[in-house]
Amino acid sequence: MDYRNANTNHTSKRKRDDSELPLENGGTAIGGFDLSLLEAVEKSQNSVEVLDLRTLKKIVLSFERRLRDNLEARLKYPDQPERFADSEVELHDEIDKLKILAGGPELYPELVNLNTIPSILGLLSHDNTDIAIDVVGLLQDLTDEDVLEDNDEPARTLVDSLIENNALELLVQNLGRLNESDPDEMTAIYNTLATIENMIEVKPAVAELVCERTKLLRWLLGKIKVREFDSNKQYASEILAILLQNSTANQKRLGQMNGVDVVLQAVALYKSRDPRTSDEEEMLENLFDCLCCLLMPMENKERFLNAEGVELMIIIMKQKKSAYGSAIRALDFAMTKYPPACERFVDVLGLKTAFAAFMGKIPVNKKNKKESYQEELEERIISLIASLFGGIVRGSRRERVLSKFVENECEKIDRLMELFLRYSDRVKAETERLNRLEFDDLEMDEEERYNRKLESGLYTLQLIAVILGHVWSSEHPRMRARIELLLKQQKLTKDDVRDILQEYHDNIGDLDGPEEKERAQLKIQRFIAAF
């Protein structure tokens, strides 16, 4: 995302050309004019005062005077705009001068101590929208991530003061009166969202605060409802994703506001067409990020099911457009630990589409030619199939899932063993690398070792072993014979699968509570015993 640079003074160097002639006094002339005089004037105009506490106080005092003059003029002549117009122009100039403070973020604590923040924020409610727009631009400059870099403490001081003086509420209230058909007001919308994002970057708790205290979520939903694409719709989708990504409270809050349905409607626009530009493509990815975050709480999985989200994702996959991989990701989130979504997936004939992806029959376009994309998709579809087995434990639906591993001469088992071998090799290579690091006296505890192995592909290998456990436990003679044959061909035994399952069993956490942990471990123990 591009941000406006807060460093204000960019004087372009004057280019010399053949018409520039040297003078006897050392100056330069164009057309007979002595440019040394012009350069002296220009230099005096562009000289910048040293930004220190004295300069800060001078700028703030001048701003407070112009603010007072404007307020007094408006109170005295409320129905005569021409009587306070000049003071408004002067106030605009003073707000513009405050932007120089972005060049000295170390002075932010002094700015706060001078009690200037309430005066600045009060102008977000100014009757003249242009003044409010000026303030939004100022706040965006002061909080810009490039400005605040390496200035953590001053940044926190500023953001804390902004929160304390109701910046979030005032910024979002001001959004309601901005008209996107006006270019300046459209820029102000962007700057408002940028300021909120900058504040979250400094203080992550702002992500929940802004949703508790304001109607920002509702405003963002309104933006992504609009069918036409523009840069602010794109940015709204990004801010929404940021607000949802680490906050269960925001995920639940948006779910209660019909957010799941709204996001589904927004992505449905792309079920049979690709985004036209890279910016629109980024927006679509943001929307799917929002959807996946929303699918974390169980109640939102139910909303997704009721809104026919499973059906929509299958349609998107069948259309083989650029959202293909994102649809698989959303289904993976929806079906994880939620049997009703798994059942619906089988009922609406999703198996054929899912297993085509499992076999590597992925539509090719510029985006998914990248190896990292193919790999992520592979891992997602493995997770999805593991969720299917976990969510459908008996009955005709389970038989339909299992039958996929028998059809076409057990080709799905061949693919499963191919993946098992590939991910096993990858994890072994990482284990050997970690052993070499420890030999070189790099200390690493068991938890860190395990996490590094997970990142290298161990988690996906564990899911493959779990799927093998489900297939083997079905006691189907053809499938068992095929697994044994392939293990033998690769000089492996059933112990190799058991070892992976045992490591998985031993590291199952209790995030979902002790009872769920015990249930999950018992299931894996059954697989280990069956092999």
Salt bridges, closest charged atoms under 4 A:
GLU20 OE2 - ARG14 NH1 3.24
GLU20 OE1 - ARG16 NE 3.29
GLU39 OE2 - ARG14 NH2 2.32
GLU49 OE2 - LYS58 NZ 3.58
ASP69 OD2 - ARG66 NH1 3.90
ASP69 OD1 - ARG68 NH2 3.80
GLU88 OE2 - ARG74 NH2 2.81
GLU88 OE1 - HIS126 NE2 3.90
GLU90 OE1 - ARG66 NH1 3.60
GLU94 OE2 - LYS97 NZ 3.34
ASP96 OD1 - LYS99 NZ 3.68
ASP127 OD2 - ARG74 NH1 3.63
ASP134 OD2 - HIS92 ND1 2.66
ASP141 OD1 - ARG4 NH2 3.80
GLU153 OE1 - ARG156 NH2 2.92
ASP160 OD1 - LYS203 NZ 2.84
GLU169 OE2 - ARG213 NH1 3.95
GLU180 OE2 - LYS223 NZ 2.73
ASP230 OD2 - LYS223 NZ 3.78
GLU280 OE2 - ARG273 NH2 3.28
GLU285 OE2 - LYS367 NZ 3.74
ASP289 OD1 - ARG329 NH2 2.77
GLU311 OE2 - ARG344 NH1 3.12
ASP332 OD2 - ARG380 NH1 3.02
ASP347 OD1 - ARG397 NE 2.89
GLU375 OE2 - ARG426 NH1 3.51
GLU378 OE2 - ARG415 NH2 3.43
GLU378 OE1 - ARG422 NH1 2.82
GLU407 OE2 - LYS404 NZ 3.48
GLU407 OE2 - LYS412 NZ 2.92
GLU411 OE2 - LYS412 NZ 3.17
ASP414 OD2 - ARG482 NH2 2.75
GLU418 OE2 - ARG415 NH1 2.95
GLU418 OE2 - ARG422 NH2 3.83
GLU430 OE2 - ARG433 NH2 2.98
GLU438 OE2 - ARG449 NH1 3.53
GLU448 OE2 - ARG452 NH2 3.08
GLU484 OE2 - LYS494 NZ 3.58
ASP495 OD1 - ARG498 NH1 2.16
GLU503 OE2 - LYS453 NZ 3.03
ASP506 OD1 - HIS505 ND1 2.93
ASP512 OD2 - LYS337 NZ 2.32
GLU516 OE2 - ARG519 NH2 2.87
